[in-house]
Amino acid sequence: YCAVLCFHEELSEEVLEKMIVRAAPGDKQQDEVREHLRGRKLWIPKSLCVLSHYPFYYPCREFLKQLYRISLTASRLPLERYVCNFVQEVPLPPQGRIKVQWSIAGEILTLQRAPPNEIPPAEGPLNLLFRLLDLRNIVQLFTAVLQEGKILLYSTQTSLLTVIAEAILALVFPFRWEHVYIPVLPLQLIEFVNAPTPFIMGVNSYSLRQRRESFLAASCPEDVVVVNLDENKLRLPTRPLQPLPPRQHRKLMEHLQAHGGGWDQAEAKRLVLMADLAFSMAPTPSESDATAKSEKARHKRDFSQIQYGFFRFFLSLLQGYRECIVVPRAEDPDPAELFRL
């Protein structure tokens, strides 16, 4: 898992001069470049990146934001000291209810790993999922995962892809996805969506439009479930998915309607626009009202109950499964069928 903060820094005159000397072959060309850049400021992109074996999305993201804030102020400690503290001195919490908290620039961050025998908390990813997609599309996506389908997520915001993919996997607990899993697929490997095996992949749709405009319309296989996170749309495969059992499907929808809150199109659009920004822009008055409404809807969502609803779906679906298993016996050591449907 990876959290990245991208920013721009002004290029110093000394570094700029070295670049001009390396890039321009002769004195005349160098003078032309200097004249062209006279009075102008050049800004270069830089990135801070944190890698982890564990899905600590928000602590890592907040750490990078606070680190950047510290870099803009007069601090008695060098930035490397904060990095060393985070990487080498903050312990990894064991699986269970133990939390590790530490402070950076007055912000308290928390790390916690779920117990192995409990439903893992996934409030952050599920919050994004239920704000971007309505209940009908979420259940359709859940159905495709259960049937080991091919699922392609795409969005203009790269930061949404991994979080939404992890939210989808959280819904199928206690089962695990054992097939191909590439939440952010590099554009150079886009042909991997033609793989014959089940997969969950994500791709940045902005880059896709820039370089392969008609891919989704012409080249994407028809058996792939294409999820447009920016517009709350699903393109289902030509071969229809098998529907969930009616009774369990009805109860699941009732449970989600009671605890999942409503889907708001304006909120979803604003979320997409702001997803990749480390620091949110000041909202307009109308956006402030929409934000207040979204906060009320978020408080109505009970994510522990949402996860329990999907868990209860599996309990209802699999209860009495032993009655369907044909066990070889002495009088019939080699039964013709192993399952009684």
Backbone hydrogen bonds, N-H to C=O, Kabsch-Sander energy under -0.5 kcal/mol:
donor,donor_aa,acceptor,acceptor_aa,energy
3,A,50,V,-2.2
5,L,48,L,-2.8
6,C,4,V,-0.5
7,F,46,K,-2.6
9,E,44,I,-2.4
11,L,42,L,-3.5
16,L,12,S,-2.5
17,E,13,E,-2.4
18,K,14,E,-1.7
19,M,15,V,-2.1
20,I,16,L,-2.2
21,V,17,E,-2.3
22,R,18,K,-2.0
23,A,19,M,-2.4
24,A,20,I,-2.7
30,Q,26,G,-2.2
31,D,27,D,-2.4
32,E,28,K,-2.0
33,V,29,Q,-2.2
34,R,30,Q,-2.4
35,E,31,D,-2.5
36,H,32,E,-2.2
37,L,33,V,-1.9
38,R,34,R,-0.6
38,R,35,E,-0.7
40,R,37,L,-2.1
44,I,9,E,-2.8
46,K,7,F,-3.3
48,L,5,L,-2.3
50,V,3,A,-2.5
52,S,1,Y,-2.4
56,F,54,Y,-2.5
57,Y,55,P,-1.3
60,C,56,F,-1.7
61,R,57,Y,-2.3
62,E,58,Y,-2.7
63,F,59,P,-2.3
64,L,60,C,-2.0
65,K,61,R,-1.9
66,Q,62,E,-2.5
67,L,63,F,-2.3
68,Y,64,L,-2.1
69,R,65,K,-2.1
70,I,66,Q,-2.4
71,S,67,L,-1.7
72,L,68,Y,-0.8
72,L,69,R,-1.0
73,T,70,I,-1.6
75,S,73,T,-1.1
81,R,78,P,-1.2
82,Y,78,P,-0.8
83,V,79,L,-2.0
84,C,80,E,-2.6
85,N,81,R,-2.1
86,F,82,Y,-2.1
87,V,83,V,-2.7
88,Q,84,C,-2.6
89,E,84,C,-0.8
89,E,85,N,-1.0
90,V,85,N,-1.4
96,G,113,R,-2.1
100,V,111,L,-2.6
101,Q,99,K,-0.5
102,W,109,L,-1.9
104,I,107,E,-2.3
107,E,104,I,-2.0
108,I,106,G,-0.5
109,L,102,W,-2.9
109,L,107,E,-0.6
111,L,100,V,-2.8
113,R,94,P,-0.6
113,R,98,I,-0.5
118,E,115,P,-1.3
126,L,122,A,-2.4
127,N,123,E,-2.4
128,L,124,G,-1.7
129,L,125,P,-2.3
130,F,126,L,-2.6
131,R,127,N,-0.9
132,L,128,L,-1.8
133,L,129,L,-2.3
138,I,134,D,-2.1
139,V,135,L,-2.4
140,Q,136,R,-1.9
141,L,137,N,-2.4
142,F,138,I,-2.4
143,T,139,V,-2.3
144,A,140,Q,-2.0
145,V,141,L,-2.0
146,L,142,F,-2.1
147,Q,143,T,-1.6
148,E,145,V,-1.8
149,G,144,A,-2.4
150,K,223,D,-0.7
151,I,149,G,-0.6
151,I,199,F,-3.0
152,L,225,V,-3.0
153,L,151,I,-0.5
153,L,201,M,-3.4
154,Y,227,V,-2.3
155,S,203,V,-1.4
158,T,156,T,-0.7
160,L,157,Q,-1.5
161,L,157,Q,-0.5
161,L,158,T,-1.2
162,T,158,T,-0.7
163,V,159,S,-0.7
164,I,160,L,-2.4
165,A,161,L,-2.2
166,E,162,T,-2.5
167,A,163,V,-2.0
168,I,164,I,-2.1
169,L,165,A,-1.8
170,A,166,E,-1.8
171,L,167,A,-1.0
171,L,168,I,-0.7
172,V,168,I,-0.5
172,V,169,L,-0.9
173,F,170,A,-1.0
175,F,172,V,-2.6
178,E,176,R,-0.6
180,V,198,P,-1.3
182,I,200,I,-2.6
185,L,183,P,-0.5
185,L,202,G,-4.0
189,L,186,P,-1.9
190,I,187,L,-1.6
192,F,189,L,-2.2
193,V,190,I,-1.8
194,N,191,E,-1.9
195,A,192,F,-2.0
199,F,149,G,-0.8
200,I,180,V,-1.8
201,M,151,I,-2.5
202,G,182,I,-1.7
203,V,153,L,-2.3
205,S,155,S,-2.0
205,S,203,V,-0.7
208,L,204,N,-1.5
209,R,205,S,-2.4
210,Q,206,Y,-2.0
211,R,207,S,-1.9
212,R,208,L,-2.9
215,F,212,R,-1.6
218,A,214,S,-2.7
219,S,214,S,-0.6
219,S,215,F,-1.7
220,C,215,F,-2.2
224,V,221,P,-1.3
225,V,150,K,-3.6
226,V,224,V,-0.8
226,V,235,R,-2.0
227,V,152,L,-3.1
227,V,225,V,-0.6
228,N,226,V,-0.6
228,N,233,K,-2.9
229,L,154,Y,-1.9
229,L,227,V,-1.0
230,D,154,Y,-0.6
231,E,228,N,-0.5
232,N,228,N,-0.8
233,K,228,N,-1.7
235,R,226,V,-3.0
236,L,234,L,-0.7
238,T,222,E,-1.4
249,H,245,P,-2.9
250,R,246,P,-2.6
251,K,247,R,-2.1
252,L,248,Q,-2.3
253,M,249,H,-2.3
254,E,250,R,-2.3
255,H,251,K,-2.2
256,L,252,L,-2.5
257,Q,253,M,-2.5
258,A,254,E,-1.5
259,H,255,H,-1.7
260,G,256,L,-3.3
268,A,264,D,-2.2
269,K,265,Q,-2.3
270,R,266,A,-2.2
271,L,267,E,-2.4
272,V,268,A,-2.1
273,L,269,K,-2.0
274,M,270,R,-1.8
275,A,271,L,-1.1
277,L,274,M,-1.3
280,S,278,A,-0.5
288,S,284,T,-2.4
289,D,285,P,-1.7
290,A,286,S,-2.0
291,T,287,E,-2.6
292,A,288,S,-2.2
293,K,289,D,-2.2
294,S,290,A,-2.5
295,E,291,T,-2.2
296,K,292,A,-1.9
297,A,293,K,-2.4
298,R,294,S,-2.5
299,H,295,E,-2.1
300,K,296,K,-1.1
301,R,297,A,-0.9
301,R,298,R,-0.6
302,D,259,H,-1.9
303,F,301,R,-0.7
306,I,302,D,-2.1
307,Q,303,F,-2.4
308,Y,304,S,-2.0
309,G,305,Q,-2.3
310,F,306,I,-1.5
311,F,307,Q,-2.2
312,R,308,Y,-3.0
313,F,309,G,-1.4
314,F,310,F,-1.6
315,L,311,F,-1.9
316,S,312,R,-2.5
317,L,313,F,-2.1
318,L,314,F,-2.4
319,Q,315,L,-1.0
321,Y,318,L,-1.5
323,E,320,G,-1.3
324,C,321,Y,-1.4
325,I,322,R,-1.2
326,V,338,L,-2.8
327,V,325,I,-0.7
329,R,332,D,-1.6
340,R,324,C,-3.7
341,L,339,F,-0.8
